[in-house]
Every structure is written in structure tokens, then in C-alpha cells.
Amino acid sequence: MEDIRPIRLFLEVARQQSFIGAARHFNLTPSTVTRTIAKLEEELGQQLLLRTTRKVSLTAMGATVAARYRPLIEELDATTQTITRESRPDRGHLRLNAPLSMGIRLLPGLLEAFKAAYPQVSVSVGLSDRMIDIMEDPYDLSIRISRPPEDVSTIWRKICVVPRHVIAAPALLDRIGTPDTPDDLMPDHCLSYSSDQMPETWTFTKGGLTRKIRAGDHVTANNGDLLYALAAKGQGMTFLPDFLMAEGLASGDVVKLLTDWQAEPLWLTLFYPPYEQFPPLVASFTDFFETYLQTERAGEFQFT
């Protein structure tokens, strides 16, 4: 065979059990698919498909050929995709992971702009609030919001600081009063962001003073949007990045507390597998991501 197109057509016919379906998939005419498969059968000296007026099915030899060729074609496609991703800065496929709440707020505008700048790049996105294992999970890079990283086995790049504050609904403060210092926070009213169901510890500094407050365990959740919604309903106070609550602050649904105390910083970082050298496409996205935040979302983050 001069090329592998006949095999691709055969595998698609076998998958869909239809010449017409395979023709639509490859934007060909049914007659072209029929002739190509007939030629393939002639070259192999075997009938691969049984054709009836209702459907197309595999012969025993067709099933054997499909079983042997399918993993080879899949491996070829995967290898081609990897080589493209690692050699071209402006095309290929990018696999991206991000936290759920940030991804919903940030990625629509970011990906719209990125696709306009890099139309030959396809992107698959996984949203998860858990800290993924970048060396095990199938991603080229991950956007994370966390404390400064301590893992030396991965590559990470600090993009900016993510401001955060304690917030509460005015109705809750009317009932329990407004805290003046971290020591005034009552754990039972503090909703915890936690991925392991354990209460969160909130750290504040002011001048030379440091205060650590153990939040309560009445509600713990691994999603900031849920905690914000509970706080807005007066169910407690929570400690969240500012970008999650900008609309609520503007509307008065929630207010910031302890604004004269400095919260323990969170970093927005990009995590990568331990590349010896950045794939060009990953480097392109990294530079684009940082520029986009600085130009389009600068008011939500602190750049140094």
C-alpha cells in the first residue's frame, strides 16, 4: 500500500458499520470509500467486510485486521501529535489543567484570545480543584492557585500574587458583630476551604504580629464558589481570593473583613512536568498567559 488512508477508511467503516458514515467523517463520497475498501481487499487478498442492504459487518479476517491495525494507527497518531507539540510553537494540541472556579471565570476569555492568536492549536481542558500530579496526569501544564510551592521535583513558574480576604454577608455581621482582629473570629462561623475535609488554618500578619486562626469544621469544601455562596447567604465567613467575590463586593452581598491585616499570600503559578527543555507550544502558551493576565485582568492580581 502506498499510504495508510485505506486502513483509516476501513477502520472507520468498521467502527460505524456504514460506508456513508465513514464518507461523512472524512468528507468523501460513499463511492470513493467503497472503491478504496475494495482495492484494500484486493491487495490483501481477503474479504474484510460483509455488505447487506441494512448494515456493514466485519468478516472474521476483517476483525483480525481491524484488531491489529487499530492500535498501530492510534500509536502513530499519538506520536505525530507529540512530535508536533514538541517541535512547533504555533500548532498542535495543548492539554491544560486549571482550578474549577478560576477556569470558569478566566479561561473563556483567555482561550478566545489564544485561539485567535494561534488558530492551528487545539486545546483540551480539565478543571479540578485537587492538586493534580503533573508527572502522572495527562497534561502539558497546570494553572494552580496555592501557597508558594515546595515541591522540587516539578517545574513551576510564578505568575503573580493572588490577593484574598475574609468576607461575610452584612446580615451575619448584624447578628454576631464585626471582628476587629483575627482573635475575634469564632471558628464555628469560619467556613473552610479544604481538599482533605480538615479545617483550614488562616494566617494574618500586621506589623510584627502574626495570628493563626483554626477555621471550623461545620462546613468544609474544596470549591470556592460553594463557599462564597454560603457566605453570601449569611451561613458563615470564608477566606477567598478576591477574583471570586468581585461581583458580590460591588453589589454589597458581602464585605471584606480585617482589611488592615495582611493575609498569607497565595501564588498563581504554572506547573509543568520535568521537561529538560520546554516544548515550543508550551512556551508559547506560557508567554501568552502571562501577557493576557497583565493586560486584561491586571486589576484582579498583583504583579511584581
Backbone as numpy.savetxt, mean C-alpha at the origin, in Angstrom:
# Nx Ny Nz CAx CAy CAz Cx Cy Cz
8.87 -23.74 -33.23 8.04 -22.54 -33.23 8.91 -21.29 -33.23
8.52 -20.28 -34.01 9.31 -19.07 -34.10 9.15 -18.18 -32.88
7.98 -18.23 -32.23 7.75 -17.42 -31.04 6.79 -18.16 -30.12
6.50 -17.55 -28.97 5.65 -18.22 -27.99 4.21 -17.74 -28.05
3.89 -16.90 -29.04 2.51 -16.43 -29.11 1.51 -17.56 -29.25
1.78 -18.58 -30.08 0.81 -19.68 -30.16 0.54 -20.35 -28.82
1.59 -20.49 -28.01 1.40 -21.09 -26.68 0.53 -20.18 -25.81
0.78 -18.89 -25.86 -0.04 -17.96 -25.09 -1.51 -18.05 -25.52
-1.75 -18.11 -26.82 -3.12 -18.21 -27.31 -3.76 -19.52 -26.86
-3.02 -20.60 -26.96 -3.53 -21.91 -26.55 -3.90 -21.91 -25.06
-3.02 -21.35 -24.22 -3.29 -21.32 -22.78 -4.51 -20.47 -22.46
-4.70 -19.40 -23.21 -5.87 -18.56 -22.96 -7.16 -19.23 -23.41
-7.10 -19.92 -24.55 -8.26 -20.69 -25.00 -8.61 -21.75 -23.96
-7.58 -22.43 -23.46 -7.81 -23.46 -22.45 -8.40 -22.86 -21.17
-7.93 -21.68 -20.77 -8.43 -21.06 -19.55 -9.89 -20.65 -19.69
-10.22 -20.05 -20.84 -11.58 -19.55 -21.04 -12.51 -20.58 -21.67
-11.92 -21.67 -22.20 -12.70 -22.67 -22.93 -13.48 -22.01 -24.06
-12.79 -21.09 -24.74 -13.47 -20.32 -25.78 -12.44 -19.68 -26.71
-12.60 -19.89 -28.02 -11.77 -19.18 -28.98 -12.14 -17.70 -29.02
-13.44 -17.42 -28.91 -13.88 -16.03 -28.98 -13.36 -15.25 -27.78
-13.42 -15.85 -26.58 -12.92 -15.19 -25.39 -11.42 -14.90 -25.49
-10.66 -15.88 -25.98 -9.22 -15.67 -26.15 -8.94 -14.59 -27.19
-9.75 -14.55 -28.24 -9.58 -13.53 -29.27 -9.80 -12.14 -28.68
-10.85 -12.00 -27.86 -11.10 -10.70 -27.22 -9.95 -10.32 -26.29
-9.44 -11.29 -25.56 -8.35 -11.03 -24.61 -7.13 -10.45 -25.32
-6.82 -10.97 -26.49 -5.62 -10.54 -27.21 -5.93 -9.55 -28.33
-7.20 -9.12 -28.43 -7.62 -8.17 -29.47 -7.33 -8.72 -30.87
-7.70 -9.97 -31.07 -7.53 -10.64 -32.37 -8.90 -11.10 -32.86
-8.95 -11.53 -34.10 -10.18 -12.12 -34.62 -10.21 -13.59 -34.23
-11.40 -14.16 -34.04 -11.49 -15.59 -33.72 -10.83 -16.48 -34.77
-10.93 -16.08 -36.03 -10.32 -16.89 -37.09 -8.81 -16.92 -36.96
-8.21 -15.81 -36.54 -6.75 -15.79 -36.34 -6.35 -16.74 -35.22
-7.11 -16.74 -34.14 -6.83 -17.65 -33.03 -6.99 -19.10 -33.48
-8.03 -19.38 -34.22 -8.28 -20.75 -34.69 -7.14 -21.24 -35.57
-6.72 -20.41 -36.51 -5.62 -20.80 -37.41 -4.32 -20.99 -36.62
-4.07 -20.12 -35.65 -2.82 -20.23 -34.88 -2.80 -21.53 -34.08
-3.92 -21.88 -33.46 -3.98 -23.11 -32.67 -3.85 -24.33 -33.59
-4.47 -24.27 -34.76 -4.37 -25.38 -35.71 -2.93 -25.59 -36.15
-2.22 -24.50 -36.38 -0.81 -24.62 -36.77 0.03 -25.19 -35.62
-0.30 -24.76 -34.38 0.42 -25.29 -33.22 0.21 -26.80 -33.11
-1.02 -27.25 -33.30 -1.31 -28.68 -33.24 -0.56 -29.43 -34.33
-0.47 -28.80 -35.49 0.25 -29.44 -36.60 1.74 -29.57 -36.28
2.32 -28.53 -35.73 3.75 -28.57 -35.39 4.05 -29.60 -34.30
3.14 -29.70 -33.32 3.35 -30.66 -32.24 2.92 -32.08 -32.62
2.14 -32.19 -33.68 1.65 -33.50 -34.10 0.64 -34.09 -33.15
-0.09 -33.21 -32.43 -1.05 -33.66 -31.43 -2.28 -32.76 -31.47
-3.45 -33.37 -31.26 -4.65 -32.58 -31.08 -4.70 -32.12 -29.63
-4.83 -30.81 -29.45 -4.79 -30.24 -28.11 -6.17 -29.89 -27.57
-7.11 -29.60 -28.47 -8.42 -29.13 -28.07 -9.52 -29.91 -28.75
-10.60 -30.13 -28.01 -11.81 -30.72 -28.56 -12.81 -29.59 -28.78
-13.30 -29.46 -30.01 -14.19 -28.36 -30.35 -15.61 -28.90 -30.56
-16.56 -28.30 -29.83 -17.97 -28.62 -30.05 -18.71 -27.30 -30.26
-19.97 -27.38 -30.56 -20.74 -26.16 -30.77 -20.95 -25.40 -29.47
-20.80 -26.08 -28.33 -21.07 -25.44 -27.05 -19.82 -24.94 -26.33
-18.73 -25.69 -26.42 -17.54 -25.28 -25.69 -16.30 -25.91 -26.29
-15.19 -25.49 -25.76 -13.88 -26.03 -26.14 -13.28 -26.67 -24.90
-12.75 -27.87 -25.04 -12.14 -28.55 -23.90 -10.80 -29.13 -24.31
-10.00 -29.45 -23.31 -8.66 -30.00 -23.56 -8.72 -31.50 -23.81
-7.90 -31.95 -24.75 -7.65 -33.39 -24.85 -6.68 -33.77 -23.74
-6.45 -35.06 -23.58 -5.48 -35.50 -22.57 -4.11 -34.91 -22.85
-3.70 -34.91 -24.12 -2.41 -34.32 -24.47 -2.44 -32.80 -24.28
-3.58 -32.17 -24.60 -3.70 -30.73 -24.38 -3.53 -30.36 -22.92
-4.11 -31.17 -22.04 -3.96 -30.91 -20.61 -2.50 -31.04 -20.18
-1.80 -32.02 -20.75 -0.37 -32.20 -20.43 0.45 -31.01 -20.91
0.18 -30.57 -22.14 0.91 -29.43 -22.71 0.64 -28.18 -21.89
-0.63 -27.96 -21.53 -0.97 -26.77 -20.74 -0.27 -26.80 -19.38
-0.27 -27.97 -18.72 0.33 -28.09 -17.40 1.84 -27.83 -17.44
2.47 -28.21 -18.56 3.92 -28.03 -18.65 4.30 -26.62 -19.10
3.51 -26.04 -19.98 3.86 -24.73 -20.51 3.45 -23.58 -19.58
2.33 -23.72 -18.88 1.82 -22.59 -18.09 2.84 -22.07 -17.08
3.47 -22.92 -16.24 4.44 -22.37 -15.29 5.66 -21.75 -15.97
6.02 -22.26 -17.15 7.16 -21.68 -17.87 6.83 -20.27 -18.36
5.63 -20.10 -18.89 5.22 -18.78 -19.37 5.09 -17.81 -18.20
4.51 -18.28 -17.09 4.38 -17.42 -15.91 5.75 -16.98 -15.39
6.69 -17.91 -15.36 8.04 -17.58 -14.91 8.72 -16.61 -15.87
8.52 -16.83 -17.17 9.08 -15.91 -18.17 8.53 -14.50 -17.98
7.22 -14.39 -17.79 6.60 -13.08 -17.61 7.10 -12.41 -16.33
7.23 -13.19 -15.25 7.70 -12.63 -14.00 9.14 -12.15 -14.12
9.97 -12.93 -14.82 11.37 -12.53 -15.01 11.47 -11.28 -15.85
10.69 -11.22 -16.92 10.68 -10.04 -17.78 10.27 -8.81 -17.00
9.23 -8.95 -16.16 8.75 -7.84 -15.36 9.82 -7.36 -14.38
10.52 -8.31 -13.76 11.57 -7.95 -12.81 12.71 -7.22 -13.50
13.12 -7.72 -14.65 14.22 -7.08 -15.38 13.83 -5.67 -15.79
12.59 -5.52 -16.26 12.12 -4.19 -16.66 12.12 -3.24 -15.48
11.62 -3.72 -14.34 11.55 -2.89 -13.16 12.94 -2.48 -12.69
13.90 -3.36 -12.85 15.23 -3.10 -12.33 16.12 -2.34 -13.30
15.66 -2.15 -14.54 16.54 -1.54 -15.52 15.99 -0.25 -16.11
14.70 0.03 -15.95 14.11 1.21 -16.56 13.53 2.11 -15.49
13.88 3.40 -15.52 13.34 4.32 -14.51 11.95 4.83 -14.82
11.43 4.56 -16.03 10.19 5.19 -16.46 9.13 4.20 -16.92
9.34 2.93 -16.71 8.34 1.94 -17.09 8.53 0.66 -16.28
7.49 -0.13 -16.28 7.53 -1.37 -15.51 6.39 -1.41 -14.51
6.53 -2.26 -13.51 5.47 -2.43 -12.51 6.04 -2.18 -11.13
5.35 -1.35 -10.35 5.79 -0.97 -9.01 4.82 -1.53 -7.99
5.35 -2.20 -6.97 4.53 -2.79 -5.91 4.73 -1.97 -4.63
3.65 -1.34 -4.18 3.72 -0.33 -3.13 2.83 -0.72 -1.95
3.33 -0.50 -0.73 2.55 -0.73 0.48 2.45 0.58 1.25
1.29 0.80 1.92 1.11 2.02 2.70 0.11 1.76 3.81
0.15 2.57 4.88 -0.88 2.46 5.92 -2.26 2.78 5.35
-3.29 2.18 5.92 -4.64 2.30 5.38 -5.12 3.75 5.33
-5.14 4.43 6.46 -5.70 5.78 6.51 -4.90 6.76 5.66
-3.59 6.67 5.74 -2.77 7.57 4.93 -2.94 7.26 3.45
-3.00 5.97 3.13 -3.15 5.59 1.73 -4.42 6.15 1.13
-5.52 6.09 1.87 -6.80 6.58 1.36 -6.75 8.09 1.15
-6.06 8.81 2.04 -6.01 10.26 1.92 -4.96 10.75 0.92
-3.82 10.09 0.89 -2.69 10.60 0.12 -2.57 10.00 -1.28
-2.79 8.71 -1.38 -2.42 8.03 -2.63 -3.27 8.39 -3.84
-4.57 8.70 -3.72 -5.29 9.06 -4.94 -4.66 10.22 -5.71
-4.34 11.30 -5.01 -3.70 12.44 -5.68 -2.29 12.13 -6.11
-1.55 11.42 -5.25 -0.17 11.08 -5.58 -0.10 10.19 -6.81
-0.92 9.14 -6.85 -0.86 8.21 -7.98 -1.36 8.86 -9.26
-2.34 9.75 -9.13 -2.79 10.48 -10.32 -1.64 11.28 -10.93
-0.91 11.97 -10.08 0.21 12.76 -10.56 1.34 11.87 -11.07
1.60 10.77 -10.36 2.68 9.87 -10.76 2.38 9.22 -12.11
1.12 8.79 -12.31 0.75 8.16 -13.59 0.83 9.16 -14.73
0.54 10.44 -14.46 0.67 11.46 -15.50 2.13 11.65 -15.89
3.02 11.56 -14.90 4.45 11.74 -15.17 5.09 10.48 -15.73
4.56 9.30 -15.35 5.13 8.01 -15.78 4.02 7.12 -16.33
3.52 7.43 -17.51 2.37 6.67 -18.04 2.67 5.21 -18.35
3.94 4.84 -18.47 4.29 3.46 -18.79 4.51 2.61 -17.54
4.22 3.16 -16.36 4.39 2.43 -15.12 3.02 1.98 -14.60
2.89 0.70 -14.28 1.70 0.20 -13.59 2.03 0.05 -12.12
1.01 0.21 -11.28 1.23 0.21 -9.84 0.21 -0.71 -9.17
0.67 -1.54 -8.27 -0.23 -2.30 -7.41 0.01 -1.86 -5.98
-1.08 -1.64 -5.24 -1.01 -1.05 -3.90 -1.62 -2.01 -2.88
-0.92 -2.22 -1.78 -1.46 -2.94 -0.64 -1.54 -2.00 0.55
-2.73 -1.88 1.14 -2.91 -1.00 2.31 -3.01 -1.85 3.56
-2.18 -1.53 4.55 -2.18 -2.31 5.78 -1.59 -1.46 6.89
-2.23 -1.49 8.06 -1.70 -0.77 9.21 -0.65 -1.57 9.98
-0.49 -2.83 9.64 0.57 -3.60 10.31 1.91 -3.27 9.69
2.96 -3.40 10.47 4.32 -3.18 9.97 4.74 -4.43 9.20
4.73 -4.34 7.89 5.03 -5.51 7.08 6.52 -5.85 7.18
6.84 -7.08 6.83 8.24 -7.51 6.71 8.65 -7.26 5.26
9.37 -6.17 5.03 9.68 -5.76 3.66 10.57 -6.76 2.94
11.24 -7.63 3.71 12.09 -8.64 3.06 11.31 -9.89 2.70
10.12 -10.05 3.26 9.32 -11.24 3.00 8.09 -10.94 2.15
7.45 -9.79 2.38 6.24 -9.44 1.65 6.58 -8.93 0.26
5.68 -9.12 -0.72 6.02 -8.86 -2.12 5.87 -7.40 -2.52
6.69 -6.51 -1.91 6.62 -5.10 -2.25 8.01 -4.58 -2.58
8.03 -3.56 -3.47 9.29 -2.91 -3.82 9.66 -1.85 -2.79
8.66 -1.25 -2.14 8.90 -0.30 -1.07 7.63 -0.12 -0.28
7.78 0.42 0.92 6.64 0.61 1.81 6.70 2.00 2.42
5.56 2.69 2.43 5.44 3.97 3.12 5.01 3.67 4.55
5.74 4.19 5.51 5.39 3.92 6.91 5.39 5.20 7.73
4.51 5.26 8.73 4.51 6.31 9.74 4.75 5.62 11.07
5.86 5.95 11.71 6.23 5.23 12.93 7.25 6.04 13.71
7.63 5.52 14.85 8.77 6.11 15.55 10.02 5.91 14.70
11.09 6.68 14.97 12.31 6.51 14.20 12.73 5.05 14.13
13.01 4.53 12.95 13.31 3.09 12.79 14.58 2.70 13.53
14.57 1.48 14.02 15.74 0.92 14.69 16.28 -0.31 13.98
15.55 -0.81 12.98 15.92 -2.03 12.27 17.07 -1.73 11.31
18.23 -2.32 11.57 19.41 -2.06 10.72 19.50 -3.04 9.55
18.57 -3.99 9.48 18.64 -4.99 8.41 17.91 -4.54 7.15
17.19 -3.41 7.23 16.48 -2.89 6.08 17.03 -1.52 5.70
16.62 -1.06 4.53 16.98 0.28 4.08 15.78 1.18 4.30
15.98 2.36 4.86 14.88 3.30 5.02 15.37 4.71 4.74
14.41 5.53 4.34 14.71 6.93 4.02 13.69 7.82 4.71
14.18 8.70 5.58 13.29 9.64 6.25 12.85 10.71 5.26
11.53 10.91 5.17 11.00 11.94 4.29 10.67 13.20 5.09
10.02 13.06 6.23 9.63 14.22 7.02 9.15 13.77 8.40
8.88 14.74 9.25 8.28 14.49 10.56 6.77 14.65 10.42
6.02 13.78 11.10 4.56 13.82 11.07 4.06 14.40 12.39
3.55 15.64 12.41 3.05 16.21 13.66 1.83 15.44 14.15
1.68 15.35 15.48 0.50 14.72 16.05 0.15 15.37 17.38
-1.10 15.24 17.74 -1.61 15.86 18.96 -2.69 14.98 19.59
-2.91 15.20 20.86 -4.07 14.62 21.52 -5.29 15.45 21.15
-6.39 14.77 20.82 -7.62 15.48 20.47 -8.79 14.91 21.28
-9.83 15.71 21.38 -11.07 15.28 22.03 -12.21 16.11 21.50
-13.41 15.62 21.63 -14.60 16.37 21.27 -14.94 17.36 22.37
-15.43 18.56 22.02 -15.82 19.53 23.07 -16.82 18.95 24.07
-17.71 18.07 23.60 -18.71 17.50 24.51 -18.05 16.69 25.63
-16.97 15.96 25.30 -16.26 15.20 26.32 -15.60 16.14 27.32
-14.99 17.20 26.83 -14.31 18.15 27.72 -15.31 18.86 28.63
-16.52 19.08 28.13 -17.55 19.68 28.99 -17.86 18.76 30.18
-17.74 17.46 29.97 -18.07 16.51 31.03 -16.92 16.31 32.01
-15.69 16.22 31.49 -14.57 15.82 32.35 -13.56 16.94 32.58
-13.70 18.06 31.86 -12.75 19.14 31.99 -11.61 19.02 30.99
-10.92 20.14 30.78 -9.81 20.18 29.82 -8.49 19.98 30.55
-7.69 19.01 30.16 -6.41 18.79 30.86 -5.43 19.91 30.56
-4.72 20.35 31.59 -3.69 21.38 31.44 -2.30 20.79 31.25
-2.08 19.60 31.81 -0.79 18.92 31.69 -1.04 17.45 31.38
-0.02 16.73 30.90 -0.21 15.29 30.67 -0.65 14.55 31.93
-0.25 15.03 33.10 -0.64 14.35 34.33 -2.15 14.39 34.56
-2.84 15.31 33.89 -4.29 15.42 34.04 -5.05 14.42 33.18
-4.35 13.73 32.29 -5.02 12.77 31.42 -5.40 11.53 32.22
-6.63 11.12 32.09 -7.10 9.92 32.78 -7.06 8.74 31.82
-6.33 7.68 32.13 -6.18 6.56 31.19 -7.49 6.02 30.65
-8.52 5.98 31.48 -9.79 5.42 31.01 -10.41 6.23 29.88
-9.98 7.47 29.71 -10.51 8.32 28.63 -9.58 8.36 27.43
-8.45 7.64 27.48 -7.45 7.69 26.42 -7.54 6.45 25.55
-7.88 6.64 24.29 -8.03 5.55 23.33 -6.69 5.24 22.71
-6.32 3.97 22.65 -4.97 3.57 22.24 -4.91 3.14 20.78
-3.91 3.68 20.07 -3.54 3.12 18.77 -2.56 1.99 19.05
-2.90 0.78 18.65 -2.07 -0.38 18.97 -2.28 -1.48 17.95
-1.21 -2.10 17.53 -1.30 -3.24 16.62 -1.27 -4.57 17.36
-1.00 -4.53 18.67 -0.90 -5.77 19.44 -1.91 -5.83 20.59
-2.91 -4.93 20.54 -3.98 -4.89 21.53 -3.51 -4.48 22.92
-2.30 -3.95 23.02 -1.78 -3.47 24.30 -1.94 -1.95 24.37
-2.17 -1.41 25.57 -2.32 0.04 25.69 -1.07 0.79 25.21
-1.31 1.94 24.66 -0.26 2.78 24.10 0.34 3.65 25.21
1.61 4.01 25.07 2.25 4.96 25.98 2.47 6.26 25.24
1.97 7.36 25.81 2.10 8.68 25.21 3.22 9.43 25.91
4.16 9.96 25.13 5.30 10.67 25.71 5.25 12.14 25.31
5.41 13.02 26.31 5.38 14.47 26.09 6.61 15.09 26.74
7.08 16.19 26.12 8.19 16.93 26.71 7.85 18.43 26.70
8.42 19.13 27.67 8.26 20.59 27.74 9.44 21.12 28.53
10.30 21.87 27.83 11.51 22.31 28.49 12.34 21.09 28.88
12.67 20.98 30.13 13.42 19.81 30.59 12.54 18.72 31.17
11.23 18.87 31.08 10.31 17.89 31.66 9.90 16.85 30.63
9.76 15.62 31.09 9.24 14.53 30.26 8.14 13.82 31.03
7.05 13.57 30.38 5.95 12.85 30.99 5.54 11.69 30.08
5.35 10.51 30.69 4.88 9.34 29.96 3.53 8.93 30.55
2.53 8.81 29.70 1.17 8.47 30.15 0.75 7.17 29.49
0.34 6.24 30.31 -0.15 4.95 29.81 -1.64 5.12 29.47
-1.97 4.98 28.19 -3.35 5.10 27.76 -4.15 3.90 28.26
-5.46 4.03 28.19 -6.31 2.96 28.69 -6.43 1.80 27.73
-7.09 0.74 28.19 -7.30 -0.44 27.37 -8.79 -0.71 27.12
-9.63 0.29 27.40 -11.05 0.10 27.13 -11.30 -0.02 25.63
-10.53 0.75 24.83 -10.58 0.64 23.37 -9.17 0.74 22.84
-8.73 -0.28 22.15 -7.48 -0.22 21.39 -7.81 -0.59 19.95
-7.15 0.05 19.01 -7.42 -0.22 17.59 -6.16 0.07 16.79
-6.05 -0.60 15.65 -4.88 -0.40 14.81 -5.20 0.47 13.61
-6.24 1.30 13.73 -6.61 2.19 12.62 -6.96 3.56 13.16
-6.28 4.58 12.63 -6.49 5.94 13.11 -7.86 6.49 12.80
-8.45 6.13 11.67 -9.78 6.64 11.33 -10.82 6.19 12.34
-10.73 4.95 12.78 -11.67 4.45 13.79 -11.50 5.22 15.09
-10.27 5.42 15.52 -10.03 6.14 16.76 -10.51 7.59 16.65
-10.29 8.21 15.50 -10.77 9.58 15.32 -12.30 9.62 15.42
-12.98 8.68 14.76 -14.45 8.67 14.78 -14.97 8.52 16.20
-14.32 7.67 16.99 -14.73 7.50 18.38 -14.51 8.78 19.18
-13.36 9.42 18.95 -13.08 10.67 19.66 -14.08 11.75 19.27
-14.42 11.84 18.00 -15.36 12.86 17.53 -16.75 12.65 18.13
-17.07 11.40 18.50 -18.35 11.11 19.14 -18.31 11.28 20.65
-17.16 11.76 21.16 -17.06 11.99 22.59 -16.76 10.76 23.41
-16.24 9.70 22.77 -15.99 8.45 23.47 -14.63 8.39 24.14
-13.82 9.42 23.94 -12.51 9.44 24.57 -11.57 10.37 23.84
-10.35 10.46 24.35 -9.28 11.23 23.71 -8.38 10.27 22.95
-7.75 10.75 21.90 -6.81 9.90 21.18 -5.66 10.75 20.67
-4.59 10.10 20.31 -3.31 10.75 19.99 -2.99 10.39 18.54
-3.23 11.34 17.60 -3.18 11.00 16.19 -2.36 12.01 15.38
-1.86 11.59 14.22 -1.22 12.53 13.30 -2.21 13.61 12.85
-1.71 14.82 12.67 -2.58 15.94 12.33 -3.32 15.74 11.01
-2.70 15.06 10.05 -3.35 14.95 8.75 -4.64 14.12 8.82
-4.80 13.31 9.86 -6.02 12.51 9.99 -7.20 13.33 10.51
-6.92 14.48 11.11 -8.00 15.19 11.80 -8.15 16.63 11.33
-7.58 16.97 10.19 -7.62 18.35 9.71 -9.05 18.84 9.52
-9.90 18.02 8.93 -11.29 18.44 8.69 -12.04 18.59 10.01
-11.82 17.67 10.94 -12.50 17.76 12.22 -12.08 18.97 13.02
-10.81 19.35 12.94 -10.35 20.55 13.63 -10.98 21.80 13.01
-11.06 21.81 11.68 -11.64 22.97 10.99 -13.12 23.13 11.30
-13.83 22.01 11.44 -15.27 22.06 11.70 -15.60 22.25 13.18
-14.62 22.03 14.05 -14.86 22.12 15.48 -15.35 20.83 16.11
-15.38 19.74 15.33 -15.81 18.46 15.89 -14.85 17.98 16.98
-13.56 18.31 16.81 -12.55 17.97 17.81 -11.64 19.17 18.01
-10.93 19.17 19.12 -9.95 20.22 19.40 -8.65 19.59 19.86
-7.56 20.30 19.66 -6.26 19.83 20.12 -6.10 20.14 21.60
-5.41 19.24 22.30 -5.12 19.41 23.72 -3.61 19.45 23.94
-3.21 20.06 25.04 -1.80 20.09 25.47 -0.90 20.61 24.35
-1.32 21.67 23.70 -0.56 22.18 22.55 0.77 22.81 22.95
0.95 23.10 24.24 2.23 23.66 24.68 3.22 22.57 25.10
2.83 21.32 24.93 3.73 20.19 25.17 4.13 19.59 23.83
5.37 19.13 23.73 5.88 18.53 22.50 5.63 17.03 22.53
4.98 16.53 21.49 4.73 15.09 21.40 5.96 14.36 20.87
6.07 13.11 21.27 7.14 12.28 20.71 6.97 12.22 19.20
8.02 12.48 18.43 7.85 12.60 16.97 7.58 11.26 16.29
6.84 11.34 15.23 6.70 10.23 14.28 7.38 10.63 12.99
7.94 9.65 12.32 8.57 9.89 11.04 7.77 9.25 9.92
7.70 9.96 8.81 7.23 9.34 7.58 8.46 8.86 6.83
8.56 7.56 6.63 9.74 6.98 6.00 9.34 6.07 4.86
10.26 5.85 3.97 10.13 4.83 2.95 11.06 3.68 3.32
10.48 2.47 3.37 11.25 1.27 3.67 11.45 0.46 2.39
12.62 -0.13 2.27 12.97 -0.90 1.08 13.56 -2.25 1.48
13.45 -3.23 0.61 14.26 -4.44 0.80 15.74 -4.07 0.76
16.61 -4.96 1.21 18.04 -4.62 1.26 18.69 -4.63 -0.13
18.29 -3.68 -0.97 18.88 -3.57 -2.31 20.37 -3.27 -2.21
21.16 -3.89 -3.06 22.55 -3.47 -3.20 22.60 -2.13 -3.92
21.69 -1.95 -4.87 21.55 -0.69 -5.58 20.08 -0.50 -5.91
19.55 0.71 -5.70 18.13 0.95 -5.96 17.78 0.63 -7.41
16.73 -0.15 -7.65 16.22 -0.27 -9.01 15.81 1.11 -9.52
16.08 1.43 -10.78 15.77 2.78 -11.28 14.33 3.20 -11.08
13.38 2.28 -11.26 11.97 2.64 -11.08 11.67 2.99 -9.63
12.25 2.26 -8.70 12.07 2.56 -7.27 12.67 3.92 -6.95
13.83 4.21 -7.51 14.45 5.52 -7.30 13.58 6.63 -7.87
12.97 6.40 -9.04 12.10 7.40 -9.65 10.91 7.70 -8.75
10.29 6.65 -8.22 9.13 6.86 -7.35 9.54 7.57 -6.06
10.68 7.20 -5.50 11.14 7.82 -4.26 11.30 9.32 -4.42
11.97 9.73 -5.49 12.17 11.16 -5.73 10.85 11.86 -5.99
9.97 11.22 -6.74 8.67 11.81 -7.04 7.85 11.97 -5.76
7.86 10.95 -4.92 7.09 10.97 -3.67 7.52 12.13 -2.78
8.81 12.30 -2.61 9.31 13.36 -1.74 8.96 14.73 -2.30
9.13 14.91 -3.61 8.80 16.20 -4.24 7.31 16.49 -4.14
6.48 15.47 -4.33 5.03 15.65 -4.26 4.61 16.13 -2.87
5.13 15.51 -1.83 4.76 15.92 -0.48 5.20 17.36 -0.19
6.38 17.72 -0.65 6.90 19.05 -0.38 6.12 20.13 -1.13
5.60 19.81 -2.29 4.93 20.81 -3.10 3.41 20.80 -2.93
2.82 19.62 -2.74 1.36 19.50 -2.71 0.78 19.33 -1.31
1.56 18.81 -0.37 1.02 18.52 0.98 1.90 19.08 2.07
2.60 20.15 1.77 3.61 20.67 2.72 2.99 21.09 4.04
1.74 21.56 4.04 1.12 22.04 5.26 0.81 20.95 6.27
0.85 19.69 5.85 0.48 18.58 6.73 1.69 17.92 7.39
2.91 18.24 6.93 4.10 17.57 7.41 5.20 18.60 7.70
6.22 18.17 8.42 7.34 19.06 8.76 8.59 18.57 8.05
9.09 19.40 7.14 10.30 19.07 6.40 11.46 19.84 6.99
12.59 19.16 7.15 13.77 19.80 7.71 14.86 19.90 6.67
